[in-house]
Amino acid sequence: MKGVHFVSSVTGRIAEIKQPRGGYLKPSQFTETVINDGKELVEENVHASIIGMAVDYLTRFLMGTPIDEAFKIPKAGYVMRSMLLAKETKNDEKKKIDIDSLLKSIHGLDDVSIVATCKAATYDVWFRNPMSAIMARGAEETNPDEGTINNIRVMVERSITFWEQYGPVTVDGFTFEPNGYTQIVDCGDGDFLTADTLWDFKVSKSKPTSKHTLQVLMYWIMGLHSGKPEYKTIKRLGIFNPRQNTIYLMETKYISADTIRLVEKEVICYD
């Protein structure tokens, strides 16, 4: 309807807009550092989004985050699923795998833990995008094969090694209350902060795109608007891809004031 604006998450807003040629923040502006550990990954039988979440959640857990906190989004999604499908048939109810039983099976990088992590990750979409969740594969249909399990193990090991060099993490799962959100971008959360860097993890097979670089730029700008002190010391924006075992970094001092103003006005829509 004319004159009506619909709110979006950070990634949802990025999908809605058309960026300038090359993007607000060009991927070529990021320095690239490749880490060679001699390990090669194979084809996977689980959707890439589940792989990414499994690597993320399992890394957080193994770095010391309590399991209920590391898997808080899947747990919330499980609750949301139960509410939305309250009138399930008995057959549907029998197929549903309890989130708590899955989390009790997660202890480390053994096969059982990794399979349980993938199954738990399927509930994430019920919290973030319930409309899409109806068509998504559920926990009972998600059964990673040996190659997929090993890929996840390697990517988690790479992530932990990465943090040994670039950590410690100061904030795990950052948000932008009280003043960072707007009427247009009303939700969204990021991955990790260290003392001087805002980090986003990606497990895509390709290099970062302008959508990925805009995402970290929005996170930084929204963080500065939030009023939270942890964003004031951020001097770099970083993307780590454990699939490629590659680090992409850019210093915030090289981001022009004009670019920041454009994103504030055209994308996030601050008053």
N, C-alpha and C positions, 0 to 999 in steps of 0.2 A: 504494500500500500504506500502511496506517495506520502513522504514526510515521516514515515515510521522507520525507526532504526532497530535492528535486532542485535542483541549483545552476542559476543563471541569469546571464545578462549583465545589465547595468543596464536596458536596454530590455526584455529578456525578463521581468525581475522586475516592471517597471512594468505590463506587460501582464497579469500574474498577479493583481495586487492590486486591491482596491476602495478608492478614496480617499474621504476624508470629503467631504461636500457642498461643491462648489466647488474641491476639491483641497487638498492639504497647503499648496501655495503658489499662491494665486489669480493667474491671468493678469492680472487687473485691478490687481494690486499693482505691475506693471511699467509704467514710463513708456514712451511710444511716440513715436518721432521718425521722421517720413517724409521721405525725400530725393527730390526731384523732379528727374530728369534729362531729362524730356520723351520718354523712350523707352518704347514699348509692346511687350509680348511677344505672340506668336501661339500658336496651338494647336501641340502637339508630337506626333510619331509614335513617341516612345520613352518607356518607362515612367519615371514620376517619380523612382523610386529611382535609376535610372541617371543621370538628369539631375543629381540632387543629388550623386552621387559624382563625376561628370565635372567639375562646377563646383568641388568640393572639391579633387580631385587636381590639376586644371590650375592652380587658384589657387596651391596650395602650390608647384608646380613653377615657375611664373612669378615667384614671390616669392623664388626662390633655393634651394629645397630640391632636392637632387640627385634625378634622376628615379627612380632605384631606391628611394630613401627615400620619395619622394612616393607612389609606386605599390607600396609594400611589401605591402599587403594583397592587391591583385589578383595580385601575383607569387606570394604564398603560396597564394592560391586556385587559381592555375594548377597549381602543384605538387600541391596536394591533389586537384584534379580528375584529374590524370594518375595518381595513386595509386589513387583510388577506381574509376577506369574503366580499369584496367590491361588489361582483357580486351576493349577496344574492337575492333570490326570495323575492317577496313582503310578502309571508307567513312567511318566515324566519325572515324578518325584523320586522314583527308584533310581533313575539314571543320573540324577544330580549328585555330584561328589562333594561332600562336606568340606568346606574350606579349612576348618580346624584340623580335620584328619590329614589333610594334605600338608599343612604347616608342621604337624608333629612328625612328618616323615623327612623333613629337611634338616640335615645336620652338617653337610659339607659339599664336596665335589664328587661324591659317589654317584653312581647311576640312579639309584632310587631318589636321592635328593634332587637331582636335575630334572627327572621326569615329573616329580611332584611340583617343582617350581614352574615348569611349563604349564601344567594343568591349573595351578593356582593363578597364573598370569591371565588365563582366559576370562577370569571374572573382572579383570580391569575395565574392559569395554562397557560393562553394565553400569559402571559409575561414570565414565567419561562420555559415553555416547550410547545411551540405551536404545535408540532407534536402530543403530547399526548392529547392536548386540543380538538382535533377534536372528539375523542371518549368519552370525559368526559361529565358527566351530566351538563347541563346548569342551569342558574338561574331559568328558568321557570319549570324545572323538580325537583328542590331542595325544598322540603317542609317538614321541620322538624316537627315531631309530638310532642305531649305534653311532653313525656318522654325525648326526645332529647333536647327540649327547656329548660327543667328544669336542665338537666345535664350540659348544657352550662352555665346556670345561676350559678350553684353551683361551677363550675370550675373557672369562672371569679371571683366570690366572694373569692374563695380560693387564687387565684392569687393576688388579691388586699390585702388580709390579709398577704400573704407571703411578699409582698413588704413593708408593714408597719413594719415588723421585720427586713428584710434584705436589704432594700433600704437605701437611695434614689438611683434611677437610675441616672447615670451620662451621659450615651449615650444610646439612644434607636435606635436600628438598625445600628450596627457598620459595617464598611467596612475597607478595607486594602490599600487604596491609600496612598502614591504614589508608594511604593516599596514592598508591601506585595504579590502582585500577580505575577505569572510567566507565561511562555509560555504554561505550562501544566494546571495550575489552574488559570484561567484568570477572574473568577468571583465568587461571593459568599458573603453573608452578614449574620451576626449573630443577636442574639436577644437583649441582654442587657448587659451593663457594670455598675458595681457600683465602688466605689472608689478602692476596692481591689479584686473584683471577676468578672470573665467572666461567664455569665449565658446563658444557653440554656434551652428553655422550650420544653417539650415533653408531649403528652397526650396519649401515648401508654398504653396498658393494661399490658405489661410486663416490667420488669426491664431494665435498660440501657444495651445495647449490646456493643461489641467492636467497632462497626460502630459509635455509639453515642459518645463513649469516644474519638475515633480518631477525630471526628468532632470538639469537643471543644479543643482538643490538637492542631489541625491544625489552628483553629481560633487564639489561643494564639500565636503560632509560627509566623503566618502570621502577626499578630498585632505587634509583636516585630520587624519584618522585615519592617513593613510599615513606621516606623519613627514617628508615631503619639505618642504624650506624654502620652495619657490616658492608653496605654498598659504597660507602664513602672512600674506602681504601682500595677499591677495585681499579687496577691499572691495565688489565689485559682481558680480552675475551678469547676463550679457548674452546675448541671442539676436539674431543678424543674419539677415535674410531678403533675399537679393539679388533674389529674384523680385519681392517687394513693394518692395524697396529701403527697408526699414524696420528700425529698431533698437529693441529692447525691453530696458530696463535696470531693475535693482532693486539697491538698496544692501543689503548683508548685515546691516547694523546694525538693519534693520527686520524681520528674521526672528526670531520669538520663540524663546526657549529651549525652550518647550513643543513647538513645531513641530519643532525640531531633535531633541529627545529622542524624539518619536513616530516620526520617520523612522528614527532610529538603531535603535529597538527593533522597530517593526512592519514596516519595509520592508527595511533593510539587515541587520538582525538581528545587531548586535554583542552579544557576551556581556556 
